[in-house]
Amino acid sequence: MAALAYFLLAALLLRAGRYQRGRAGLFGAACLATAVWAAVATGGALRWTAWLAALDGLEALRTAVWLALLLMLAGGGGRRWAWLLTVCGLALAGWVAAASQHVLALVAIRLGLAVMGMLLVEHLYRGTPPDGRWGIKFACLGMGALFAYDFYLYSEALLFRRINEEIWAARGAVNALSVPLLALAVARNPVWAEGLLLSRQMMFRSVALLGSALYLLAMAGSAWYLRYIGGEWGTLMQLACLFGAGLLLSGVLFSGTARSQLKVFISKHFYQGRYDYRQEWQRITHAMAEDSAPLAQRAIQAVAELVESPAGLLWLRRDDGDFHAVARWNMPPPSVAEAADSALCGFLAARGWVIEMPEWRADPGRYGGLALPRWLAGDDGVWLVVPLMLERSLLGFICLAPPRTRLLLNWEVRDVLKIAGRQAASYLAHQASADSLAVARQFESFNRMSTFVVHDLKNLVSQLSLLLVNAERHKSNPAFQEDMLETLAHSLAKMKTLLLKLRRDEQPERAEPLPLVPLLEQLVRDCAQLEPRPVLELCAAELVVLANRQRLERVIGHLIQNAVEATPRSGHVALRLSRSGAAAVIELSDTGHGMSEQFIRERLFQPFVSTKSAGMGIGVFESHEYAREIGGRLEVSSVQSRGTTFRLVLPLHADAAAA
């Protein structure tokens, strides 16, 4: 039994020691040495000299490795190596004494090693801080039991000058009984085996197996005793006892209540907490991140699984300020809303407590005499009310149905529920923020489009205003009347285009091959009533670019409008078309007041920045962005009080250029 138990524990520890630089390797080596010693000691009936020498050497190795582990755990700096050398020297001396058959010397040396082991165990336990003894006490008990029994064995042998065979034979059972203590120390993840942890399921199965074995051994002993005292009925009583014990064990093992109680017992007495927090954190995070169901429903399920609840209801604050049932899981929602200033919401926001409905019905004074709403107080299907706290405010709450099995709602369960509620609240708030951001982006896009539309309307209003001013002086001129009608028709067409842009089903603007000469001639004719009147100079013909006519017309028209407004009536505005390699160059020059170099570098192409008192700062920004969108660029050079030149460089359409 001892050999098998220590082999299993050694395999677990040595496997962990391969992947980490802790003391799991030395712990595993000590267990392995003990397992080999126990396996060799099973041949106790043999009295061969070679066997006895091997057994003495293995016992010395076993003791030396356990002492080395204790010295490493106890620390001590440089003195630790001196102690290790001392231990190795004593172990070697004991093996030499055994080989030379100096029995008393051998017994004295092993007795001294046992005393040293007990002292090191005591030093290790007392040197560990009180808050760290929880993970090390079972290891101290296990190793202390080994050395204490060796002390008992060899002190009795030194006293009576012989080794008691019965005490010697019981060493295997004592060593085997120490294994569960050492395994519990490993399961509690002590400092010498970082990352090594026995899961609750493995611990549950191990305890169930060990308990079954002990139960069967006890029943076998009882059956033997009944047979011994039963006389003629002894065999019958033995068989009945064994069969009844087997039936009872089967009933216990297959009982769900017994299994649940055993799990609770293991979690309560062998682990610091009821929950495996790493596993629960991963489960909740995975449930919140996946897309198998709406987030609100996944939040209910993630919180409900912590307490084995089969149903739940989620309440969240809406735009009207009240809380509404927005999601359900196997539970019908009530058709009422809970006011934000109600007693329930005020209590949850102020205290952040988990309300247990059976406890509230039994003693409302525990909750400060809280008066719950009628839909909640009269509903026996609600067991818990879990608040969803976001920072210091109440985002919502979850109502959970009674659990499938009885669960003690202690402080740990309540804390876990509150933490899970905060986690769910953060995910729900993030989703709400993302939805709000998407809506805000839609409004931003609409507002940006409206800004450009308003800018175009401003330009049209400026043209119509100039037309009205000139109409007072030239209304009897037939040529002016013809130009006025053409300008009004063009302005009306632009207004219709702007109205189409405000429609939601507007098709995206498409770029098409666009000849530049007719476009520029049209723009100059539209500005015929402006002063100074723009002059068109064509240095190249039949230049075609790939662009949207309306947008490019708006860009060039805005540049012309700015040039006219920045130039006095006695000044000059020129629009020139030329070719530079595979690009068309539209150059607009004026003799206006110009701009400073710093303004051009830092502010000219920024939106909502303008030098004009009534300007919006959109036109140049739109011109720059659209030129870059179709593969061109907008360049500017200016000298204050002398004028400005804009150069719009656009790539020629490839098919048109080849033609």
FENGI-V825065 format. One record per helix or strand of 3 or more residues. SS is the DSSP state (H for helix, E for strand). FROM is the first residue (numbers start at 1). LEN is the number of residues. If there is no record, write none. Layout:
BEGIN
ss: <SS & SS>
from: <FROM & FROM>
len: <LEN & LEN>
END
This chain:
BEGIN
ss: <H & H & H & H & H & H & H & H & H & H & H & H & H & E & E & H & H & H & H & E & E & H & H & E & H & E & E & H & E & E & H & H & E & E & H>
from: <2 & 24 & 49 & 79 & 103 & 130 & 137 & 165 & 171 & 200 & 256 & 277 & 295 & 312 & 323 & 343 & 357 & 364 & 374 & 384 & 393 & 411 & 478 & 512 & 516 & 535 & 544 & 549 & 573 & 583 & 597 & 619 & 633 & 643 & 654>
len: <17 & 18 & 26 & 21 & 25 & 6 & 24 & 5 & 17 & 54 & 14 & 13 & 13 & 6 & 7 & 9 & 6 & 4 & 4 & 7 & 8 & 64 & 24 & 4 & 11 & 4 & 4 & 18 & 8 & 8 & 6 & 11 & 7 & 10 & 5>
END
